[in-house]
Amino acid sequence: MMKLSLLSVLIGSAVGFTATSSARTSVSTKAAIDDLKSIAEKSNPVLKFYDPLELSSTTIWDNTNDQTIAFLRHSEIKHGRVAMAAFVGYIVQSNGIHFPWPMSFDGTPFPYAAGSPPEQWDALSDEAKWQIILFIGFLEWFSEATGTHYMRGGVPGAYPKFSDSDVIPHPVPLNLFDPFGFSEGKSAEAKANGLIKELNNGRLAMIGIMGFISEQRVEGSVPLLKGLVAHYDGETMAPVSKSYLNMHFCSYCTNTLVALIT
């Protein structure tokens, strides 16, 4: 894992001469680790706090350990939410469930008949793919650019409300997280219990979606799914075709983009 360089150590030593600041940092870091251990024990009473890579004691991008823990917690929550959506979406698409209206103005239907979920993605037009990718990029940008950042005093996992931001030039009736306000009246204890459930469901969903994808690419790699999911010969980790990139970018740019997204 990332370790402090000699320069960082020297700077940290110089800061250590300021007793008050050092004490505050120590108390803050201890609180962050204690909170992390508490969540770990509640989410898995058998394994409890397990950190073989010592991620909870490292620092990244010149941030404090407290901020690093917040980053790691936010990352896990976010990846869990994406995995839950992917897992449910995979099952829905595998069963041919789709919107009843056309996908585009020319009457083209959703590609539910193309086969498995990855094959349905391949059947989408490149323009449709870019709309999805850019929309996801907007959601990511909005979460990082608005509200109180999770590494600067915000709450890991909390997504900013569209209604509270002046970045969007028009009103948005529903927020991304809890659009109907079901959690607004819940107690702090209920929200804390909900977080534990969300973490566990997200972890299981990450294993589940990777299991689906792995079995599709390498038959027999997940024995429990053998024969349940169809084999896929495409590029799972390439969301857009290389031929499309070659048409719109130079070959060097294409290879760079492919390397970044795969």
Phi, psi and chi 1 to 4 in degrees:
 res  aa     phi    psi   chi1   chi2   chi3   chi4
   1 MET       -  166.0  -63.2  -50.4  -61.5      -
   2 MET   -62.8  133.0  -97.7 -170.1 -115.2      -
   3 LYS  -122.5  159.0  -63.4  -63.4 -179.1 -177.5
   4 LEU   -68.2  138.7  -67.0  174.8      -      -
   5 SER   -76.7  169.1   63.3      -      -      -
   6 LEU   -59.1  -39.0  178.3   59.0      -      -
   7 LEU   -62.8  -42.2  178.6   59.0      -      -
   8 SER   -64.1  -37.0  -60.7      -      -      -
   9 VAL   -64.1  -43.5  172.3      -      -      -
  10 LEU   -63.6  -42.6  -68.1  175.1      -      -
  11 ILE   -63.9  -42.2  -65.4  174.7      -      -
  12 GLY   -62.5  -36.5      -      -      -      -
  13 SER   -66.6  -38.9  -60.4      -      -      -
  14 ALA   -65.8  -40.0      -      -      -      -
  15 VAL   -65.9  -29.5  172.8      -      -      -
  16 GLY   -62.2  -19.9      -      -      -      -
  17 PHE   -70.6  -18.7  -77.4  105.0      -      -
  18 THR   -87.3   99.0  -51.6      -      -      -
  19 ALA   -61.5  -44.0      -      -      -      -
  20 THR   -64.7  -46.9  -56.7      -      -      -
  21 SER   -62.5  -42.3  174.4      -      -      -
  22 SER   -62.9  -40.6  178.0      -      -      -
  23 ALA   -65.5  -42.2      -      -      -      -
  24 ARG   -62.5  -44.0  -77.9 -160.8  -58.6  -94.3
  25 THR   -61.7  -42.6  -57.6      -      -      -
  26 SER   -62.0  -45.7  177.3      -      -      -
  27 VAL   -64.4  -42.0  172.0      -      -      -
  28 SER   -63.5  -45.1  176.4      -      -      -
  29 THR   -64.6  -41.4  -59.1      -      -      -
  30 LYS   -62.5  -39.5 -173.7  177.6 -174.3  -57.9
  31 ALA   -65.2  -39.7      -      -      -      -
  32 ALA   -65.5  -43.7      -      -      -      -
  33 ILE   -68.3  -41.0  -66.6  178.5      -      -
  34 ASP   -61.2  -40.3  -72.1  -15.3      -      -
  35 ASP   -65.3  -40.4 -170.1   31.4      -      -
  36 LEU   -63.1  -43.3 -169.7   64.3      -      -
  37 LYS   -66.4  -38.0  -70.0 -178.7  177.8  179.7
  38 SER   -63.6  -44.0  175.5      -      -      -
  39 ILE   -65.0  -39.2  -67.4  174.4      -      -
  40 ALA   -63.6  -42.3      -      -      -      -
  41 GLU   -69.0  -34.2  -68.2  177.4    2.6      -
  42 LYS   -74.9  -35.9  -69.3  177.4 -178.5  177.2
  43 SER   -77.8  -26.7   60.9      -      -      -
  44 ASN  -147.0   87.1 -166.7  -32.5      -      -
  45 PRO   -62.5  -19.8  -20.8   32.9      -      -
  46 VAL   -83.2  -53.1  176.9      -      -      -
  47 LEU   -78.8  -35.5 -170.6   61.0      -      -
  48 LYS    59.8 -141.2  -63.0 -177.2  178.8 -179.9
  49 PHE   -81.3  116.8 -176.8   70.1      -      -
  50 TYR  -132.7  112.4 -176.9   65.4      -      -
  51 ASP  -139.6   67.8 -175.5   20.7      -      -
  52 PRO   -63.9  -26.2   25.5  -35.2      -      -
  53 LEU   -88.7   -0.1  -61.2  179.4      -      -
  54 GLU    56.6   38.9  -61.4 -177.6   -4.6      -
  55 LEU   -65.9  -31.0  -65.9  175.9      -      -
  56 SER   -72.8  -10.6   61.6      -      -      -
  57 SER  -112.2    7.1   60.5      -      -      -
  58 THR  -101.3  174.4 -168.6      -      -      -
  59 THR  -132.5  148.7   56.7      -      -      -
  60 ILE  -130.2  144.3   55.0  175.9      -      -
  61 TRP    53.6   40.2  -56.2  -43.5      -      -
  62 ASP    62.2   22.3  -63.9  -35.1      -      -
  63 ASN   -93.6  167.5  -72.2  -70.3      -      -
  64 THR   -75.7  168.0   65.4      -      -      -
  65 ASN   -64.1  -36.8  179.5 -111.3      -      -
  66 ASP   -60.1  -45.1 -163.9    6.5      -      -
  67 GLN   -69.0  -35.0  -66.4  166.3  -22.2      -
  68 THR   -65.1  -43.0  -61.1      -      -      -
  69 ILE   -61.9  -40.4  -69.7  176.0      -      -
  70 ALA   -62.6  -40.5      -      -      -      -
  71 PHE   -62.3  -46.0  170.3   81.9      -      -
  72 LEU   -66.3  -40.0  -64.8  173.0      -      -
  73 ARG   -64.7  -44.1  -75.4 -172.9   56.7 -165.6
  74 HIS   -63.1  -40.6 -174.1   82.0      -      -
  75 SER   -61.7  -43.5  -63.3      -      -      -
  76 GLU   -65.2  -43.8 -179.0 -178.9   22.8      -
  77 ILE   -62.0  -44.7  -65.2  171.2      -      -
  78 LYS   -64.8  -46.2 -178.6 -167.9  -63.2 -176.2
  79 HIS   -63.5  -35.3  -78.5   80.7      -      -
  80 GLY   -65.0  -41.5      -      -      -      -
  81 ARG   -65.2  -42.9  -71.2  170.5  179.1  168.5
  82 VAL   -62.9  -41.9  171.2      -      -      -
  83 ALA   -65.8  -38.8      -      -      -      -
  84 MET   -63.6  -43.3  -75.4 -172.0  -80.1      -
  85 ALA   -64.3  -40.7      -      -      -      -
  86 ALA   -66.9  -41.4      -      -      -      -
  87 PHE   -64.3  -48.4 -176.0   80.2      -      -
  88 VAL   -65.4  -42.6  173.3      -      -      -
  89 GLY   -61.6  -37.3      -      -      -      -
  90 TYR   -62.7  -45.2 -171.9   99.4      -      -
  91 ILE   -65.5  -42.8  -65.5  175.4      -      -
  92 VAL   -61.6  -48.1  168.6      -      -      -
  93 GLN   -68.9  -33.5  -71.6 -176.8 -111.1      -
  94 SER   -65.1  -24.0  -65.2      -      -      -
  95 ASN   -97.8   11.9  -74.3  -82.1      -      -
  96 GLY    73.8   14.3      -      -      -      -
  97 ILE   -78.3  131.9  -58.6  173.3      -      -
  98 HIS  -155.0  167.7   60.1   91.4      -      -
  99 PHE   -68.3  142.3  -66.9  115.2      -      -
 100 PRO   -75.8  -17.0   27.6  -34.9      -      -
 101 TRP   -90.3  164.0   52.4   79.3      -      -
 102 PRO   -63.7  154.9  -20.7   32.8      -      -
 103 MET   -80.6  -30.1 -178.5  180.0   65.1      -
 104 SER  -135.0  170.0   58.3      -      -      -
 105 PHE   -66.7  -21.7  -69.2  116.2      -      -
 106 ASP   -84.0    4.4   62.1    3.3      -      -
 107 GLY    93.1    2.6      -      -      -      -
 108 THR   -62.9  126.6  -58.1      -      -      -
 109 PRO   -80.2  167.8   31.1  -36.0      -      -
 110 PHE   -65.0  143.1  -74.7   89.8      -      -
 111 PRO   -78.3   48.8   31.5  -36.7      -      -
 112 TYR   -67.5  -22.5   62.3   93.2      -      -
 113 ALA   -87.6    1.3      -      -      -      -
 114 ALA   -75.4  -17.7      -      -      -      -
 115 GLY   128.6 -136.3      -      -      -      -
 116 SER   -72.3  166.7   64.1      -      -      -
 117 PRO   -51.7  -45.3  -31.9   38.4      -      -
 118 PRO   -62.6  -35.5  -24.7   35.8      -      -
 119 GLU   -71.0  -32.1  -69.4  169.0  -40.3      -
 120 GLN   -65.8  -38.3  -68.4 -179.7   41.3      -
 121 TRP   -63.4  -44.1  172.3  -95.6      -      -
 122 ASP   -61.3  -30.3  -68.9  -18.9      -      -
 123 ALA   -77.5  -14.2      -      -      -      -
 124 LEU   -68.1  150.5  -71.8  173.5      -      -
 125 SER   -69.7  155.8   65.1      -      -      -
 126 ASP   -62.0  -33.5  -71.7  -44.2      -      -
 127 GLU   -63.9  -40.0  -69.5   74.2   15.5      -
 128 ALA   -65.9  -40.1      -      -      -      -
 129 LYS   -61.7  -44.1  -67.3  176.9 -177.9  176.9
 130 TRP   -66.3  -33.2  -81.7  114.3      -      -
 131 GLN   -61.8  -43.2  -72.5 -178.9   49.5      -
 132 ILE   -66.7  -46.2  -64.0  172.0      -      -
 133 ILE   -63.2  -43.6  -67.3  171.9      -      -
 134 LEU   -68.2  -35.3  -68.7  174.6      -      -
 135 PHE   -65.7  -42.2  177.9   67.1      -      -
 136 ILE   -63.1  -39.0  -66.0  173.1      -      -
 137 GLY   -62.0  -39.1      -      -      -      -
 138 PHE   -62.8  -45.1  163.2   76.0      -      -
 139 LEU   -60.5  -39.3  -65.5  178.0      -      -
 140 GLU   -66.8  -44.7 -180.0   69.5   10.4      -
 141 TRP   -62.1  -43.4  168.7   81.5      -      -
 142 PHE   -62.1  -40.3 -173.9   83.5      -      -
 143 SER   -68.1  -27.9   69.8      -      -      -
 144 GLU   -90.4  -27.6  -65.8  -71.3  -32.6      -
 145 ALA   -97.0  -15.4      -      -      -      -
 146 THR  -122.8  162.2   61.8      -      -      -
 147 GLY    72.8 -175.5      -      -      -      -
 148 THR   -84.3  117.1  -55.9      -      -      -
 149 HIS   -63.1  142.1 -161.7  -88.7      -      -
 150 TYR   -64.4  -18.4   49.8   87.3      -      -
 151 MET   -96.5    0.1  -65.9  176.2   69.4      -
 152 ARG  -128.0   38.9  -59.4  -66.6 -177.0  -92.2
 153 GLY   104.5   -6.4      -      -      -      -
 154 GLY   -80.5 -178.2      -      -      -      -
 155 VAL  -101.5  123.1  179.6      -      -      -
 156 PRO   -56.6  130.7  -26.6   36.1      -      -
 157 GLY    94.1  -15.4      -      -      -      -
 158 ALA   -78.5  125.5      -      -      -      -
 159 TYR   -98.8  131.9 -166.2   87.4      -      -
 160 PRO   -58.8  148.9  -16.5   27.9      -      -
 161 LYS   -83.6  135.8  -67.6 -176.8  177.2 -178.7
 162 PHE   -61.9  -35.3  -64.9  135.0      -      -
 163 SER   -69.7  -19.9   55.9      -      -      -
 164 ASP   -94.7   -0.4  -66.5  -17.6      -      -
 165 SER  -107.7  144.8  173.7      -      -      -
 166 ASP  -101.3   10.2   56.3   -1.7      -      -
 167 VAL   -74.2  -40.0  174.1      -      -      -
 168 ILE   -82.3  124.1  -56.9  177.3      -      -
 169 PRO   -74.5   -4.1   28.3  -35.4      -      -
 170 HIS  -136.2  157.6   56.4   78.9      -      -
 171 PRO   -67.2  142.8   23.9  -34.0      -      -
 172 VAL  -118.2  115.3 -179.8      -      -      -
 173 PRO   -66.1  -31.1   24.2  -34.0      -      -
 174 LEU  -124.6  143.5  -59.8  174.2      -      -
 175 ASN   -88.2  159.3  -69.3  -55.6      -      -
 176 LEU   -67.2  -47.9  178.9   64.8      -      -
 177 PHE   -94.6  127.9 -179.7   76.7      -      -
 178 ASP    52.4   61.1 -167.0   19.7      -      -
 179 PRO   -61.6  -26.4   22.6  -33.4      -      -
 180 PHE  -102.7    6.7  -57.7  107.4      -      -
 181 GLY    68.7   30.4      -      -      -      -
 182 PHE   -66.7  -28.9  -68.4  143.0      -      -
 183 SER   -94.1   -3.2   64.2      -      -      -
 184 GLU   -63.9  -36.6  -70.7 -177.5   -1.4      -
 185 GLY   -91.0    3.1      -      -      -      -
 186 LYS   -77.3  152.1  -68.8 -175.0  177.1 -179.5
 187 SER   -75.8  165.5   63.5      -      -      -
 188 ALA   -61.4  -36.2      -      -      -      -
 189 GLU   -66.1  -41.3 -178.4 -179.7    2.1      -
 190 ALA   -65.3  -39.1      -      -      -      -
 191 LYS   -67.1  -37.2  -69.4 -178.5  179.3 -180.0
 192 ALA   -65.5  -40.8      -      -      -      -
 193 ASN   -66.6  -36.6  -68.6  -27.0      -      -
 194 GLY   -64.3  -35.6      -      -      -      -
 195 LEU   -64.0  -41.6  173.0   62.2      -      -
 196 ILE   -62.4  -43.5  -60.1  -58.0      -      -
 197 LYS   -63.6  -41.2  -65.5  176.1 -177.2  177.6
 198 GLU   -64.8  -40.6 -177.4 -178.9   28.1      -
 199 LEU   -61.5  -47.8  -78.2  171.6      -      -
 200 ASN   -65.9  -42.0  -74.9  -26.4      -      -
 201 ASN   -64.2  -39.1  -70.8  -26.1      -      -
 202 GLY   -65.8  -41.0      -      -      -      -
 203 ARG   -63.8  -42.5  -68.9  165.5 -179.1  169.5
 204 LEU   -67.0  -38.0 -172.0   58.9      -      -
 205 ALA   -65.9  -35.7      -      -      -      -
 206 MET   -61.7  -42.7  -76.0 -172.2  -94.6      -
 207 ILE   -66.1  -40.6  -63.6  173.7      -      -
 208 GLY   -64.6  -48.6      -      -      -      -
 209 ILE   -68.8  -36.3 -172.0   61.2      -      -
 210 MET   -68.0  -31.1  -70.1  -53.3  -62.8      -
 211 GLY   -65.6  -44.1      -      -      -      -
 212 PHE   -58.7  -49.7  -78.9  141.7      -      -
 213 ILE   -65.7  -41.7  -66.2  174.1      -      -
 214 SER   -63.3  -44.9  -61.9      -      -      -
 215 GLU   -65.6  -33.2  178.3   61.0   26.8      -
 216 GLN   -67.8  -36.6  -81.2 -156.8  -88.7      -
 217 ARG   -85.2  -39.4  -69.2  -71.1  -71.7  137.4
 218 VAL  -126.5   97.5 -177.0      -      -      -
 219 GLU   -62.0  132.0  -66.4 -176.8   32.2      -
 220 GLY    93.1   -8.0      -      -      -      -
 221 SER   -68.8  -26.0   59.3      -      -      -
 222 VAL  -124.1   90.9 -175.0      -      -      -
 223 PRO   -51.9  -36.3  -27.2   36.0      -      -
 224 LEU   -66.3  -21.6  -68.6  176.1      -      -
 225 LEU  -103.7    2.7  -64.3  176.6      -      -
 226 LYS   -62.2  125.4 -171.4  174.0 -177.6  179.3
 227 GLY    85.8   -7.8      -      -      -      -
 228 LEU   -95.8  -25.1  -63.9  178.5      -      -
 229 VAL  -121.9  144.5  -65.4      -      -      -
 230 ALA   -77.6  149.6      -      -      -      -
 231 HIS   -67.7  144.7 -179.9   72.2      -      -
 232 TYR  -127.6  125.1  175.5   63.2      -      -
 233 ASP   -98.0   -3.7  -70.9  -39.3      -      -
 234 GLY   -79.2 -170.6      -      -      -      -
 235 GLU   -98.5  101.3  -66.0  -66.1  -24.3      -
 236 THR   -61.1  -37.1  -53.6      -      -      -
 237 MET   -96.1   13.4  -57.2  -55.5  -68.1      -
 238 ALA  -116.2   96.2      -      -      -      -
 239 PRO   -68.2  -24.1   24.1  -33.6      -      -
 240 VAL  -127.3  151.7  -67.9      -      -      -
 241 SER   -72.5  147.3   64.2      -      -      -
 242 LYS   -67.6  -30.8 -165.1  169.9 -177.2  178.6
 243 SER   -64.7  -36.6   59.3      -      -      -
 244 TYR   -65.5  -42.4  174.8   88.2      -      -
 245 LEU   -65.5  -38.5  -65.8  175.4      -      -
 246 ASN   -64.5  -30.5  -78.0  -29.8      -      -
 247 MET   -71.5  -28.9  -72.9  171.6   55.6      -
 248 HIS  -112.6  -12.7  -63.8   81.4      -      -
 249 PHE  -133.9  164.1  -57.5   96.1      -      -
 250 CYS   -70.8  162.0   63.8      -      -      -
 251 SER   -61.5  -36.5   58.2      -      -      -
 252 TYR   -64.0  -44.5  172.7   77.9      -      -
 253 CYS   -63.5  -39.2  -63.5      -      -      -
 254 THR   -61.7  -48.2  -64.1      -      -      -
 255 ASN   -63.1  -36.0  -67.2  -28.0      -      -
 256 THR   -67.3  -44.2  -58.8      -      -      -
 257 LEU   -64.0  -42.6  -77.3  171.6      -      -
 258 VAL   -62.0  -40.5  169.6      -      -      -
 259 ALA   -64.5  -37.6      -      -      -      -
 260 LEU   -69.9  -41.2  -72.1  173.8      -      -
 261 ILE   -89.6   -6.6   61.4 -179.2      -      -
 262 THR  -113.0      -   57.0      -      -      -
